[in-house]
Amino acid sequence: MAAAAASRAAGRLLSPRLLIASRHLQASASEGSARDASTSFIHPAAVVHPDAAIGQGVTIGPFCTVGASARIGDACQLHTGSHVTGHTELGEGCVVHTGAILGADLPGRTIIGENNVIGNYAVVGVKCQDLKYKPGDECFLRIGNNNEIREYCSIHRSSKPCDCTVFRLLVTIIS
């Protein structure tokens, strides 16, 4: 109760956008989700859906978006203007640089392991460019741990529901 009163008092000193973000963090922390308002930072200019799962120690920069079904692991960093949408899971310790887009609002999943670095303006986990893809098919992408996906790369989901695009080894992808 005392924490809620203190945050309301502090909220009067904050800008309206920051107040919305702090209320969002308080509400989700009180709902028992994986979020920890004391260690995570969400910039007031970021748009984070209330249903998104945000781990501890996460930093979300200005102009980022995080969708409803997104899951961001502990100690991740989303740099300015990066986007995580659809059923996308980002493992612990990942860094998503400026302008990168992860996932898409399509059936299926994008799962990115731990300690990955996604470069500036990379596009990962969107609809494939294969003509065999049929709209509505569940398509998948799984990326392992400790990879570096360099700037401007494009990695797509599978083209058929029975397939999965997989990166398992330590890889540096250079476009």
N, C-alpha and C positions, 0 to 999 in steps of 0.2 A: 504494500500500500504506500509506504513512504517513497519507494522508487517511482511509482506512478505520479505521486504528487510533485516530486522533484522534477520529473520530466515534463509535467504540465507547466510548471513554473519556468523551466528552461525554454520550453516551447514558445512562451510569450516573447522571448528575446530573439527567436530564430525567424528567418524569412518564411513565407508561406510554403514554398517548395520544400525547404529543409524540414519544416514541421510535418508535411505529408510523409516524407521519407522516414522521419523518426517515429511517427505514429505507426507507419507500416512495419517497421522493425519491432516496435514494442508489441504490436498486435500479434505478429507472427511468433515472437518469442513466448508470449503468454499462451499461445495455442500449442506449444510443445513441439514446434518444428525444429529442424536442425540449425536454425539461425541463432546467432549470438550477437545482439546489438552492441555489446561492449567491445567486440574485437573486429567487427566488419565495418567497412566504410562504403556507403553508397552516395555518390555525388548527387546533389539536389537536382541536377539537370539530367540525370539518368532516369530511364523508365523501366521499373522492375515490377512485373505482374505480382499481385499478392499471393498467388498460388505457386510461384517459383520457389524451389528449395535452394537456399543459399547457405553454404557451410560457414565455419568459423574462420576469421582472419581473411575474408574475401575483400578485395578492393574493386569497386566498380566505378569507373571514371565517368566524366561528363559525356552526355549524348549517347551513352550505351543503351541498348534495350535487352531485356531478358524476358522471354515469353513464359506463359503459364505452365507449360510442361517441362521447362528447363530445370536441370539440376546442376548446380555449381559446387564442386568439391571444396574442401578446406584449402585456405592459403592460395586461392587462384587470384589472378590479376586480370581484369578486363580494362584495357587501355581505351582512350578516347574514341568514341564512335564505333566500337565493336558491338556485334549483335549475336545473341544466342537465342534461337527460336526452335519451335517444334519440340519433338521428343528427343532432346539432346542432353546427354550426360557428359559432364566435364570432370575428369578425375582430379585428385588433389595436386596442388602445386603447379597447375598449368598457367601459362602466360598467353593471353590473346592480345596481339598488338593492334594498333590503330586501324580501323576500317575493316577488320576481318569479319566474315559472316560464317557462323556455325549453325548447321541444321536448316530445316525448312518445315513449314506447316504441311507436311505430307504424311500419309500413313507410313509407319516404319520408324526406325530409330537411327540416331547417330551416337555412338559411344566412343568417347575419347579418353584414353587411359591417363595415368599420372605423369607429371613432370614433362608435359609436352609444351613446345613453344610454337605458336601459330603466328606466322609473320604478317606484316602489314598487308592489308587488302586481300588476304587469302580467302578462298571460298571453299568451305569444307562441309560435306554432308547435304548437298542440295540435290535436286532431281537430276538424274543422269541424262546424258545427251544421246544415249543409244535409242535408235528408232524402235527397238523391241519393247521399250517401256510403255505400259498401258496406264493411263491415269487411274488412280485409285489403288494400284498395286502397292503392297507394303514392301519397301526397299530398305536395305540396311547398309551401314558402314560401321566398321569397328577399327579403331586405331589403338595400338598397344601403348606401352610406356616409353618415356625418354626419347621421343622423336622431335625433330626440328623440321617444321614445314615452313619453308621460306616464303618471302613476300610474293604476292600475285599468283600463287599456286591455286589450282582448282582440283579438288578431289570429290568425286561424286559418289552417291549411293549406288547400289546394284541396280541392274535393269529389270530383274525378275524377282518375284517374292521368294523363290527357292534359292537364290544366290545371296551372297554377302560380300561386299568389298572389304578386305581385311589387310591391315598393315600390322605385322606382329614383331618385327625386328627393329632394332635401332636404325633409323633411317634419317637422312637429311635429304629433303626433296627440294631441288632447286629448279625454278622455272626457266 
